[in-house]
Amino acid sequence: MPLLGFWLGGRRWLRIAAFAWVANAVWRELFEEALDATTASDLVSRIVPVLLLVAIDAVRTRTLAAQAS
């Protein structure tokens, strides 16, 4: 989903879609499925890939800015 945000609107929408994805994962794990045993691995498996995408984008942005200087 966050990659779709990047494809549709660039870096800004990547961050918006990533935030929405993480918020949805936290909501689903902590509130909707509260009766099930929520483990840290469930949250990590949903959140870490999105954080990696945002981190890669941040590194690419800094690299491009440094090259432009």
PDB file of N, H, CA, C and O in Angstrom:
ATOM      1  N   MET A   1       0.797  -1.196   0.000  1.00  0.00           N
ATOM      2  CA  MET A   1       0.000   0.000   0.000  1.00  0.00           C
ATOM      3  C   MET A   1       0.850   1.275   0.000  1.00  0.00           C
ATOM      4  O   MET A   1       0.556   2.189  -0.770  1.00  0.00           O
ATOM      5  N   PRO A   2       1.892   1.370   0.835  1.00  0.00           N
ATOM      6  CA  PRO A   2       2.703   2.585   0.785  1.00  0.00           C
ATOM      7  C   PRO A   2       3.367   2.805  -0.579  1.00  0.00           C
ATOM      8  O   PRO A   2       3.526   3.948  -1.010  1.00  0.00           O
ATOM      9  N   LEU A   3       3.751   1.737  -1.250  1.00  0.00           N
ATOM     10  H   LEU A   3       3.622   0.809  -0.900  1.00  0.00           H
ATOM     11  CA  LEU A   3       4.335   1.909  -2.583  1.00  0.00           C
ATOM     12  C   LEU A   3       3.315   2.466  -3.563  1.00  0.00           C
ATOM     13  O   LEU A   3       3.672   3.216  -4.472  1.00  0.00           O
ATOM     14  N   LEU A   4       2.064   2.111  -3.387  1.00  0.00           N
ATOM     15  H   LEU A   4       1.774   1.502  -2.648  1.00  0.00           H
ATOM     16  CA  LEU A   4       1.011   2.687  -4.218  1.00  0.00           C
ATOM     17  C   LEU A   4       0.914   4.188  -3.967  1.00  0.00           C
ATOM     18  O   LEU A   4       0.705   4.964  -4.899  1.00  0.00           O
ATOM     19  N   GLY A   5       1.062   4.590  -2.725  1.00  0.00           N
ATOM     20  H   GLY A   5       1.231   3.959  -1.968  1.00  0.00           H
ATOM     21  CA  GLY A   5       1.071   6.015  -2.397  1.00  0.00           C
ATOM     22  C   GLY A   5       2.218   6.735  -3.081  1.00  0.00           C
ATOM     23  O   GLY A   5       2.050   7.850  -3.575  1.00  0.00           O
ATOM     24  N   PHE A   6       3.398   6.097  -3.112  1.00  0.00           N
ATOM     25  H   PHE A   6       3.535   5.191  -2.710  1.00  0.00           H
ATOM     26  CA  PHE A   6       4.543   6.709  -3.791  1.00  0.00           C
ATOM     27  C   PHE A   6       4.279   6.810  -5.285  1.00  0.00           C
ATOM     28  O   PHE A   6       4.600   7.821  -5.911  1.00  0.00           O
ATOM     29  N   TRP A   7       3.705   5.780  -5.846  1.00  0.00           N
ATOM     30  H   TRP A   7       3.444   4.960  -5.338  1.00  0.00           H
ATOM     31  CA  TRP A   7       3.426   5.770  -7.275  1.00  0.00           C
ATOM     32  C   TRP A   7       2.402   6.842  -7.646  1.00  0.00           C
ATOM     33  O   TRP A   7       2.513   7.470  -8.699  1.00  0.00           O
ATOM     34  N   LEU A   8       1.414   7.050  -6.790  1.00  0.00           N
ATOM     35  H   LEU A   8       1.324   6.539  -5.935  1.00  0.00           H
ATOM     36  CA  LEU A   8       0.368   8.022  -7.089  1.00  0.00           C
ATOM     37  C   LEU A   8       0.792   9.465  -6.833  1.00  0.00           C
ATOM     38  O   LEU A   8       0.407  10.361  -7.583  1.00  0.00           O
ATOM     39  N   GLY A   9       1.580   9.702  -5.784  1.00  0.00           N
ATOM     40  H   GLY A   9       1.893   8.974  -5.174  1.00  0.00           H
ATOM     41  CA  GLY A   9       1.834  11.085  -5.434  1.00  0.00           C
ATOM     42  C   GLY A   9       3.235  11.436  -5.005  1.00  0.00           C
ATOM     43  O   GLY A   9       3.475  12.554  -4.548  1.00  0.00           O
ATOM     44  N   GLY A  10       4.168  10.516  -5.136  1.00  0.00           N
ATOM     45  H   GLY A  10       3.973   9.608  -5.507  1.00  0.00           H
ATOM     46  CA  GLY A  10       5.544  10.837  -4.779  1.00  0.00           C
ATOM     47  C   GLY A  10       5.844  10.630  -3.310  1.00  0.00           C
ATOM     48  O   GLY A  10       5.159   9.887  -2.607  1.00  0.00           O
ATOM     49  N   ARG A  11       6.891  11.312  -2.866  1.00  0.00           N
ATOM     50  H   ARG A  11       7.447  11.916  -3.437  1.00  0.00           H
ATOM     51  CA  ARG A  11       7.388  11.109  -1.496  1.00  0.00           C
ATOM     52  C   ARG A  11       6.372  11.500  -0.424  1.00  0.00           C
ATOM     53  O   ARG A  11       6.255  10.830   0.602  1.00  0.00           O
ATOM     54  N   ARG A  12       5.650  12.568  -0.664  1.00  0.00           N
ATOM     55  H   ARG A  12       5.744  13.113  -1.497  1.00  0.00           H
ATOM     56  CA  ARG A  12       4.677  13.009   0.341  1.00  0.00           C
ATOM     57  C   ARG A  12       3.609  11.944   0.556  1.00  0.00           C
ATOM     58  O   ARG A  12       3.271  11.629   1.697  1.00  0.00           O
ATOM     59  N   TRP A  13       3.084  11.396  -0.510  1.00  0.00           N
ATOM     60  H   TRP A  13       3.359  11.652  -1.437  1.00  0.00           H
ATOM     61  CA  TRP A  13       2.041  10.382  -0.375  1.00  0.00           C
ATOM     62  C   TRP A  13       2.590   9.053   0.115  1.00  0.00           C
ATOM     63  O   TRP A  13       1.849   8.263   0.701  1.00  0.00           O
ATOM     64  N   LEU A  14       3.870   8.790  -0.111  1.00  0.00           N
ATOM     65  H   LEU A  14       4.471   9.432  -0.587  1.00  0.00           H
ATOM     66  CA  LEU A  14       4.495   7.610   0.486  1.00  0.00           C
ATOM     67  C   LEU A  14       4.422   7.713   1.997  1.00  0.00           C
ATOM     68  O   LEU A  14       4.062   6.750   2.674  1.00  0.00           O
ATOM     69  N   ARG A  15       4.761   8.876   2.524  1.00  0.00           N
ATOM     70  H   ARG A  15       5.053   9.658   1.973  1.00  0.00           H
ATOM     71  CA  ARG A  15       4.731   9.053   3.982  1.00  0.00           C
ATOM     72  C   ARG A  15       3.308   9.006   4.530  1.00  0.00           C
ATOM     73  O   ARG A  15       3.075   8.448   5.602  1.00  0.00           O
ATOM     74  N   ILE A  16       2.369   9.579   3.812  1.00  0.00           N
ATOM     75  H   ILE A  16       2.558  10.032   2.941  1.00  0.00           H
ATOM     76  CA  ILE A  16       0.969   9.547   4.257  1.00  0.00           C
ATOM     77  C   ILE A  16       0.443   8.122   4.260  1.00  0.00           C
ATOM     78  O   ILE A  16      -0.193   7.693   5.223  1.00  0.00           O
ATOM     79  N   ALA A  17       0.707   7.382   3.179  1.00  0.00           N
ATOM     80  H   ALA A  17       1.224   7.730   2.397  1.00  0.00           H
ATOM     81  CA  ALA A  17       0.243   5.991   3.098  1.00  0.00           C
ATOM     82  C   ALA A  17       0.943   5.117   4.130  1.00  0.00           C
ATOM     83  O   ALA A  17       0.331   4.204   4.684  1.00  0.00           O
ATOM     84  N   ALA A  18       2.211   5.385   4.391  1.00  0.00           N
ATOM     85  H   ALA A  18       2.708   6.127   3.941  1.00  0.00           H
ATOM     86  CA  ALA A  18       2.942   4.617   5.402  1.00  0.00           C
ATOM     87  C   ALA A  18       2.354   4.857   6.784  1.00  0.00           C
ATOM     88  O   ALA A  18       2.171   3.914   7.553  1.00  0.00           O
ATOM     89  N   PHE A  19       2.057   6.112   7.106  1.00  0.00           N
ATOM     90  H   PHE A  19       2.205   6.879   6.481  1.00  0.00           H
ATOM     91  CA  PHE A  19       1.447   6.410   8.404  1.00  0.00           C
ATOM     92  C   PHE A  19       0.086   5.721   8.532  1.00  0.00           C
ATOM     93  O   PHE A  19      -0.232   5.157   9.579  1.00  0.00           O
ATOM     94  N   ALA A  20      -0.709   5.768   7.472  1.00  0.00           N
ATOM     95  H   ALA A  20      -0.451   6.226   6.621  1.00  0.00           H
ATOM     96  CA  ALA A  20      -2.028   5.119   7.503  1.00  0.00           C
ATOM     97  C   ALA A  20      -1.882   3.609   7.676  1.00  0.00           C
ATOM     98  O   ALA A  20      -2.668   2.985   8.390  1.00  0.00           O
ATOM     99  N   TRP A  21      -0.885   3.025   7.029  1.00  0.00           N
ATOM    100  H   TRP A  21      -0.246   3.531   6.450  1.00  0.00           H
ATOM    101  CA  TRP A  21      -0.662   1.577   7.127  1.00  0.00           C
ATOM    102  C   TRP A  21      -0.272   1.195   8.558  1.00  0.00           C
ATOM    103  O   TRP A  21      -0.795   0.225   9.107  1.00  0.00           O
ATOM    104  N   VAL A  22       0.640   1.952   9.155  1.00  0.00           N
ATOM    105  H   VAL A  22       1.065   2.740   8.709  1.00  0.00           H
ATOM    106  CA  VAL A  22       1.080   1.662  10.518  1.00  0.00           C
ATOM    107  C   VAL A  22      -0.067   1.874  11.503  1.00  0.00           C
ATOM    108  O   VAL A  22      -0.263   1.065  12.410  1.00  0.00           O
ATOM    109  N   ALA A  23      -0.817   2.945  11.330  1.00  0.00           N
ATOM    110  H   ALA A  23      -0.658   3.602  10.593  1.00  0.00           H
ATOM    111  CA  ALA A  23      -1.961   3.196  12.218  1.00  0.00           C
ATOM    112  C   ALA A  23      -2.991   2.083  12.109  1.00  0.00           C
ATOM    113  O   ALA A  23      -3.555   1.658  13.117  1.00  0.00           O
ATOM    114  N   ASN A  24      -3.239   1.611  10.898  1.00  0.00           N
ATOM    115  H   ASN A  24      -2.781   1.957  10.079  1.00  0.00           H
ATOM    116  CA  ASN A  24      -4.187   0.520  10.700  1.00  0.00           C
ATOM    117  C   ASN A  24      -3.683  -0.765  11.353  1.00  0.00           C
ATOM    118  O   ASN A  24      -4.465  -1.494  11.963  1.00  0.00           O
ATOM    119  N   ALA A  25      -2.401  -1.047  11.236  1.00  0.00           N
ATOM    120  H   ALA A  25      -1.765  -0.455  10.741  1.00  0.00           H
ATOM    121  CA  ALA A  25      -1.845  -2.255  11.851  1.00  0.00           C
ATOM    122  C   ALA A  25      -1.954  -2.207  13.364  1.00  0.00           C
ATOM    123  O   ALA A  25      -2.323  -3.195  13.999  1.00  0.00           O
ATOM    124  N   VAL A  26      -1.632  -1.055  13.943  1.00  0.00           N
ATOM    125  H   VAL A  26      -1.333  -0.252  13.427  1.00  0.00           H
ATOM    126  CA  VAL A  26      -1.728  -0.916  15.402  1.00  0.00           C
ATOM    127  C   VAL A  26      -3.177  -1.025  15.845  1.00  0.00           C
ATOM    128  O   VAL A  26      -3.478  -1.707  16.824  1.00  0.00           O
ATOM    129  N   TRP A  27      -4.075  -0.356  15.132  1.00  0.00           N
ATOM    130  H   TRP A  27      -3.830   0.199  14.336  1.00  0.00           H
ATOM    131  CA  TRP A  27      -5.498  -0.425  15.470  1.00  0.00           C
ATOM    132  C   TRP A  27      -6.003  -1.855  15.411  1.00  0.00           C
ATOM    133  O   TRP A  27      -6.684  -2.322  16.324  1.00  0.00           O
ATOM    134  N   ARG A  28      -5.667  -2.544  14.335  1.00  0.00           N
ATOM    135  H   ARG A  28      -5.114  -2.164  13.593  1.00  0.00           H
ATOM    136  CA  ARG A  28      -6.149  -3.915  14.154  1.00  0.00           C
ATOM    137  C   ARG A  28      -5.618  -4.840  15.234  1.00  0.00           C
ATOM    138  O   ARG A  28      -6.364  -5.653  15.781  1.00  0.00           O
ATOM    139  N   GLU A  29      -4.336  -4.723  15.544  1.00  0.00           N
ATOM    140  H   GLU A  29      -3.730  -4.063  15.100  1.00  0.00           H
ATOM    141  CA  GLU A  29      -3.741  -5.638  16.516  1.00  0.00           C
ATOM    142  C   GLU A  29      -4.152  -5.340  17.953  1.00  0.00           C
ATOM    143  O   GLU A  29      -4.348  -6.261  18.745  1.00  0.00           O
ATOM    144  N   LEU A  30      -4.282  -4.066  18.294  1.00  0.00           N
ATOM    145  H   LEU A  30      -4.122  -3.318  17.650  1.00  0.00           H
ATOM    146  CA  LEU A  30      -4.538  -3.737  19.694  1.00  0.00           C
ATOM    147  C   LEU A  30      -6.016  -3.635  20.047  1.00  0.00           C
ATOM    148  O   LEU A  30      -6.395  -3.899  21.188  1.00  0.00           O
ATOM    149  N   PHE A  31      -6.860  -3.257  19.085  1.00  0.00           N
ATOM    150  H   PHE A  31      -6.552  -3.043  18.157  1.00  0.00           H
ATOM    151  CA  PHE A  31      -8.253  -3.025  19.432  1.00  0.00           C
ATOM    152  C   PHE A  31      -9.217  -4.012  18.789  1.00  0.00           C
ATOM    153  O   PHE A  31     -10.079  -4.555  19.479  1.00  0.00           O
ATOM    154  N   GLU A  32      -9.099  -4.257  17.504  1.00  0.00           N
ATOM    155  H   GLU A  32      -8.399  -3.815  16.944  1.00  0.00           H
ATOM    156  CA  GLU A  32     -10.045  -5.148  16.848  1.00  0.00           C
ATOM    157  C   GLU A  32      -9.834  -6.607  17.234  1.00  0.00           C
ATOM    158  O   GLU A  32     -10.797  -7.354  17.407  1.00  0.00           O
ATOM    159  N   GLU A  33      -8.584  -7.006  17.366  1.00  0.00           N
ATOM    160  H   GLU A  33      -7.801  -6.399  17.224  1.00  0.00           H
ATOM    161  CA  GLU A  33      -8.288  -8.385  17.708  1.00  0.00           C
ATOM    162  C   GLU A  33      -7.802  -8.493  19.148  1.00  0.00           C
ATOM    163  O   GLU A  33      -6.890  -9.261  19.453  1.00  0.00           O
ATOM    164  N   ALA A  34      -8.411  -7.731  20.007  1.00  0.00           N
ATOM    165  H   ALA A  34      -9.153  -7.107  19.758  1.00  0.00           H
ATOM    166  CA  ALA A  34      -7.958  -7.684  21.406  1.00  0.00           C
ATOM    167  C   ALA A  34      -8.175  -9.013  22.127  1.00  0.00           C
ATOM    168  O   ALA A  34      -7.472  -9.313  23.093  1.00  0.00           O
ATOM    169  N   LEU A  35      -9.120  -9.796  21.677  1.00  0.00           N
ATOM    170  H   LEU A  35      -9.691  -9.553  20.893  1.00  0.00           H
ATOM    171  CA  LEU A  35      -9.377 -11.070  22.339  1.00  0.00           C
ATOM    172  C   LEU A  35      -8.326 -12.114  21.985  1.00  0.00           C
ATOM    173  O   LEU A  35      -8.100 -13.045  22.758  1.00  0.00           O
ATOM    174  N   ASP A  36      -7.688 -11.978  20.843  1.00  0.00           N
ATOM    175  H   ASP A  36      -7.872 -11.222  20.215  1.00  0.00           H
ATOM    176  CA  ASP A  36      -6.614 -12.888  20.458  1.00  0.00           C
ATOM    177  C   ASP A  36      -5.325 -12.460  21.144  1.00  0.00           C
ATOM    178  O   ASP A  36      -5.191 -11.333  21.621  1.00  0.00           O
ATOM    179  N   ALA A  37      -4.407 -13.369  21.175  1.00  0.00           N
ATOM    180  H   ALA A  37      -4.516 -14.284  20.787  1.00  0.00           H
ATOM    181  CA  ALA A  37      -3.108 -13.046  21.769  1.00  0.00           C
ATOM    182  C   ALA A  37      -2.296 -12.224  20.776  1.00  0.00           C
ATOM    183  O   ALA A  37      -1.782 -12.755  19.791  1.00  0.00           O
ATOM    184  N   THR A  38      -2.186 -10.945  21.038  1.00  0.00           N
ATOM    185  H   THR A  38      -2.604 -10.514  21.838  1.00  0.00           H
ATOM    186  CA  THR A  38      -1.398 -10.071  20.190  1.00  0.00           C
ATOM    187  C   THR A  38       0.061 -10.208  20.585  1.00  0.00           C
ATOM    188  O   THR A  38       0.427 -10.031  21.747  1.00  0.00           O
ATOM    189  N   THR A  39       0.866 -10.518  19.622  1.00  0.00           N
ATOM    190  H   THR A  39       0.569 -10.661  18.678  1.00  0.00           H
ATOM    191  CA  THR A  39       2.291 -10.650  19.902  1.00  0.00           C
ATOM    192  C   THR A  39       3.046  -9.520  19.235  1.00  0.00           C
ATOM    193  O   THR A  39       2.555  -8.874  18.309  1.00  0.00           O
ATOM    194  N   ALA A  40       4.234  -9.303  19.721  1.00  0.00           N
ATOM    195  H   ALA A  40       4.633  -9.828  20.473  1.00  0.00           H
ATOM    196  CA  ALA A  40       5.078  -8.265  19.127  1.00  0.00           C
ATOM    197  C   ALA A  40       5.437  -8.614  17.695  1.00  0.00           C
ATOM    198  O   ALA A  40       5.605  -7.724  16.861  1.00  0.00           O
ATOM    199  N   SER A  41       5.558  -9.907  17.402  1.00  0.00           N
ATOM    200  H   SER A  41       5.423 -10.630  18.079  1.00  0.00           H
ATOM    201  CA  SER A  41       5.933 -10.300  16.039  1.00  0.00           C
ATOM    202  C   SER A  41       4.853  -9.939  15.028  1.00  0.00           C
ATOM    203  O   SER A  41       5.169  -9.662  13.871  1.00  0.00           O
ATOM    204  N   ASP A  42       3.587  -9.934  15.435  1.00  0.00           N
ATOM    205  H   ASP A  42       3.330 -10.159  16.375  1.00  0.00           H
ATOM    206  CA  ASP A  42       2.517  -9.510  14.527  1.00  0.00           C
ATOM    207  C   ASP A  42       2.685  -8.042  14.138  1.00  0.00           C
ATOM    208  O   ASP A  42       2.598  -7.686  12.963  1.00  0.00           O
ATOM    209  N   LEU A  43       2.922  -7.210  15.124  1.00  0.00           N
ATOM    210  H   LEU A  43       2.993  -7.499  16.079  1.00  0.00           H
ATOM    211  CA  LEU A  43       3.119  -5.788  14.847  1.00  0.00           C
ATOM    212  C   LEU A  43       4.395  -5.539  14.050  1.00  0.00           C
ATOM    213  O   LEU A  43       4.405  -4.738  13.115  1.00  0.00           O
ATOM    214  N   VAL A  44       5.452  -6.219  14.420  1.00  0.00           N
ATOM    215  H   VAL A  44       5.444  -6.869  15.180  1.00  0.00           H
ATOM    216  CA  VAL A  44       6.729  -6.031  13.731  1.00  0.00           C
ATOM    217  C   VAL A  44       6.618  -6.459  12.273  1.00  0.00           C
ATOM    218  O   VAL A  44       7.140  -5.779  11.390  1.00  0.00           O
ATOM    219  N   SER A  45       5.955  -7.560  12.013  1.00  0.00           N
ATOM    220  H   SER A  45       5.531  -8.112  12.731  1.00  0.00           H
ATOM    221  CA  SER A  45       5.853  -8.047  10.633  1.00  0.00           C
ATOM    222  C   SER A  45       5.034  -7.116   9.751  1.00  0.00           C
ATOM    223  O   SER A  45       5.183  -7.142   8.529  1.00  0.00           O
ATOM    224  N   ARG A  46       4.181  -6.303  10.336  1.00  0.00           N
ATOM    225  H   ARG A  46       4.060  -6.282  11.329  1.00  0.00           H
ATOM    226  CA  ARG A  46       3.386  -5.362   9.556  1.00  0.00           C
ATOM    227  C   ARG A  46       4.009  -3.974   9.469  1.00  0.00           C
ATOM    228  O   ARG A  46       3.781  -3.255   8.497  1.00  0.00           O
ATOM    229  N   ILE A  47       4.790  -3.593  10.473  1.00  0.00           N
ATOM    230  H   ILE A  47       4.975  -4.177  11.263  1.00  0.00           H
ATOM    231  CA  ILE A  47       5.303  -2.230  10.541  1.00  0.00           C
ATOM    232  C   ILE A  47       6.713  -2.093   9.970  1.00  0.00           C
ATOM    233  O   ILE A  47       7.003  -1.099   9.306  1.00  0.00           O
ATOM    234  N   VAL A  48       7.586  -3.053  10.208  1.00  0.00           N
ATOM    235  H   VAL A  48       7.350  -3.861  10.748  1.00  0.00           H
ATOM    236  CA  VAL A  48       8.982  -2.928   9.787  1.00  0.00           C
ATOM    237  C   VAL A  48       9.148  -2.754   8.275  1.00  0.00           C
ATOM    238  O   VAL A  48       9.950  -1.913   7.868  1.00  0.00           O
ATOM    239  N   PRO A  49       8.443  -3.492   7.423  1.00  0.00           N
ATOM    240  CA  PRO A  49       8.618  -3.244   5.980  1.00  0.00           C
ATOM    241  C   PRO A  49       8.277  -1.812   5.565  1.00  0.00           C
ATOM    242  O   PRO A  49       8.927  -1.247   4.686  1.00  0.00           O
ATOM    243  N   VAL A  50       7.268  -1.232   6.191  1.00  0.00           N
ATOM    244  H   VAL A  50       6.739  -1.690   6.905  1.00  0.00           H
ATOM    245  CA  VAL A  50       6.889   0.146   5.874  1.00  0.00           C
ATOM    246  C   VAL A  50       7.975   1.109   6.351  1.00  0.00           C
ATOM    247  O   VAL A  50       8.322   2.055   5.644  1.00  0.00           O
ATOM    248  N   LEU A  51       8.502   0.874   7.532  1.00  0.00           N
ATOM    249  H   LEU A  51       8.220   0.105   8.106  1.00  0.00           H
ATOM    250  CA  LEU A  51       9.568   1.731   8.035  1.00  0.00           C
ATOM    251  C   LEU A  51      10.818   1.638   7.169  1.00  0.00           C
ATOM    252  O   LEU A  51      11.528   2.628   6.994  1.00  0.00           O
ATOM    253  N   LEU A  52      11.088   0.459   6.628  1.00  0.00           N
ATOM    254  H   LEU A  52      10.511  -0.345   6.770  1.00  0.00           H
ATOM    255  CA  LEU A  52      12.219   0.310   5.710  1.00  0.00           C
ATOM    256  C   LEU A  52      12.019   1.144   4.448  1.00  0.00           C
ATOM    257  O   LEU A  52      12.957   1.783   3.972  1.00  0.00           O
ATOM    258  N   LEU A  53      10.809   1.142   3.908  1.00  0.00           N
ATOM    259  H   LEU A  53      10.047   0.622   4.295  1.00  0.00           H
ATOM    260  CA  LEU A  53      10.531   1.955   2.726  1.00  0.00           C
ATOM    261  C   LEU A  53      10.748   3.440   3.001  1.00  0.00           C
ATOM    262  O   LEU A  53      11.350   4.144   2.190  1.00  0.00           O
ATOM    263  N   VAL A  54      10.261   3.909   4.133  1.00  0.00           N
ATOM    264  H   VAL A  54       9.772   3.337   4.792  1.00  0.00           H
ATOM    265  CA  VAL A  54      10.417   5.321   4.483  1.00  0.00           C
ATOM    266  C   VAL A  54      11.894   5.648   4.716  1.00  0.00           C
ATOM    267  O   VAL A  54      12.354   6.724   4.335  1.00  0.00           O
ATOM    268  N   ALA A  55      12.633   4.737   5.332  1.00  0.00           N
ATOM    269  H   ALA A  55      12.259   3.862   5.642  1.00  0.00           H
ATOM    270  CA  ALA A  55      14.060   4.962   5.569  1.00  0.00           C
ATOM    271  C   ALA A  55      14.833   5.007   4.247  1.00  0.00           C
ATOM    272  O   ALA A  55      15.703   5.861   4.071  1.00  0.00           O
ATOM    273  N   ILE A  56      14.530   4.112   3.336  1.00  0.00           N
ATOM    274  H   ILE A  56      13.823   3.418   3.480  1.00  0.00           H
ATOM    275  CA  ILE A  56      15.191   4.119   2.028  1.00  0.00           C
ATOM    276  C   ILE A  56      14.893   5.417   1.299  1.00  0.00           C
ATOM    277  O   ILE A  56      15.782   5.996   0.676  1.00  0.00           O
ATOM    278  N   ASP A  57      13.656   5.877   1.371  1.00  0.00           N
ATOM    279  H   ASP A  57      12.934   5.406   1.878  1.00  0.00           H
ATOM    280  CA  ASP A  57      13.299   7.141   0.728  1.00  0.00           C
ATOM    281  C   ASP A  57      14.051   8.303   1.361  1.00  0.00           C
ATOM    282  O   ASP A  57      14.494   9.208   0.654  1.00  0.00           O
ATOM    283  N   ALA A  58      14.202   8.291   2.675  1.00  0.00           N
ATOM    284  H   ALA A  58      13.842   7.556   3.249  1.00  0.00           H
ATOM    285  CA  ALA A  58      14.923   9.368   3.358  1.00  0.00           C
ATOM    286  C   ALA A  58      16.393   9.381   2.958  1.00  0.00           C
ATOM    287  O   ALA A  58      16.971  10.450   2.758  1.00  0.00           O
ATOM    288  N   VAL A  59      16.995   8.217   2.840  1.00  0.00           N
ATOM    289  H   VAL A  59      16.525   7.349   3.002  1.00  0.00           H
ATOM    290  CA  VAL A  59      18.401   8.138   2.428  1.00  0.00           C
ATOM    291  C   VAL A  59      18.551   8.613   0.991  1.00  0.00           C
ATOM    292  O   VAL A  59      19.491   9.341   0.673  1.00  0.00           O
ATOM    293  N   ARG A  60      17.633   8.208   0.120  1.00  0.00           N
ATOM    294  H   ARG A  60      16.869   7.617   0.378  1.00  0.00           H
ATOM    295  CA  ARG A  60      17.687   8.643  -1.277  1.00  0.00           C
ATOM    296  C   ARG A  60      17.527  10.160  -1.381  1.00  0.00           C
ATOM    297  O   ARG A  60      18.198  10.796  -2.193  1.00  0.00           O
ATOM    298  N   THR A  61      16.659  10.734  -0.581  1.00  0.00           N
ATOM    299  H   THR A  61      16.114  10.217   0.078  1.00  0.00           H
ATOM    300  CA  THR A  61      16.431  12.177  -0.612  1.00  0.00           C
ATOM    301  C   THR A  61      17.697  12.926  -0.187  1.00  0.00           C
ATOM    302  O   THR A  61      18.078  13.914  -0.816  1.00  0.00           O
ATOM    303  N   ARG A  62      18.339  12.457   0.873  1.00  0.00           N
ATOM    304  H   ARG A  62      18.028  11.655   1.384  1.00  0.00           H
ATOM    305  CA  ARG A  62      19.568  13.113   1.336  1.00  0.00           C
ATOM    306  C   ARG A  62      20.673  12.966   0.301  1.00  0.00           C
ATOM    307  O   ARG A  62      21.430  13.909   0.071  1.00  0.00           O
ATOM    308  N   THR A  63      20.779  11.802  -0.326  1.00  0.00           N
ATOM    309  H   THR A  63      20.164  11.035  -0.140  1.00  0.00           H
ATOM    310  CA  THR A  63      21.808  11.583  -1.341  1.00  0.00           C
ATOM    311  C   THR A  63      21.606  12.497  -2.532  1.00  0.00           C
ATOM    312  O   THR A  63      22.564  13.075  -3.045  1.00  0.00           O
ATOM    313  N   LEU A  64      20.361  12.631  -2.978  1.00  0.00           N
ATOM    314  H   LEU A  64      19.582  12.161  -2.561  1.00  0.00           H
ATOM    315  CA  LEU A  64      20.079  13.506  -4.109  1.00  0.00           C
ATOM    316  C   LEU A  64      20.344  14.970  -3.767  1.00  0.00           C
ATOM    317  O   LEU A  64      20.828  15.727  -4.608  1.00  0.00           O
ATOM    318  N   ALA A  65      20.029  15.366  -2.538  1.00  0.00           N
ATOM    319  H   ALA A  65      19.636  14.751  -1.855  1.00  0.00           H
ATOM    320  CA  ALA A  65      20.277  16.748  -2.110  1.00  0.00           C
ATOM    321  C   ALA A  65      21.773  17.027  -2.026  1.00  0.00           C
ATOM    322  O   ALA A  65      22.222  18.121  -2.369  1.00  0.00           O
ATOM    323  N   ALA A  66      22.543  16.047  -1.572  1.00  0.00           N
ATOM    324  H   ALA A  66      22.178  15.159  -1.293  1.00  0.00           H
ATOM    325  CA  ALA A  66      23.990  16.218  -1.468  1.00  0.00           C
ATOM    326  C   ALA A  66      24.629  16.305  -2.848  1.00  0.00           C
ATOM    327  O   ALA A  66      25.588  17.053  -3.042  1.00  0.00           O
ATOM    328  N   GLN A  67      24.112  15.557  -3.793  1.00  0.00           N
ATOM    329  H   GLN A  67      23.334  14.949  -3.635  1.00  0.00           H
ATOM    330  CA  GLN A  67      24.643  15.585  -5.153  1.00  0.00           C
ATOM    331  C   GLN A  67      24.319  16.903  -5.840  1.00  0.00           C
ATOM    332  O   GLN A  67      25.092  17.376  -6.674  1.00  0.00           O
ATOM    333  N   ALA A  68      23.188  17.496  -5.499  1.00  0.00           N
ATOM    334  H   ALA A  68      22.560  17.113  -4.822  1.00  0.00           H
ATOM    335  CA  ALA A  68      22.777  18.742  -6.127  1.00  0.00           C
ATOM    336  C   ALA A  68      23.611  19.930  -5.621  1.00  0.00           C
ATOM    337  O   ALA A  68      23.731  20.945  -6.306  1.00  0.00           O
ATOM    338  N   SER A  69      24.172  19.798  -4.446  1.00  0.00           N
ATOM    339  H   SER A  69      24.075  18.973  -3.889  1.00  0.00           H
ATOM    340  CA  SER A  69      24.965  20.897  -3.862  1.00  0.00           C
ATOM    341  C   SER A  69      26.308  21.055  -4.517  1.00  0.00           C
ATOM    342  O   SER A  69      27.082  21.933  -4.135  1.00  0.00           O
TER     343      SER A  69
END
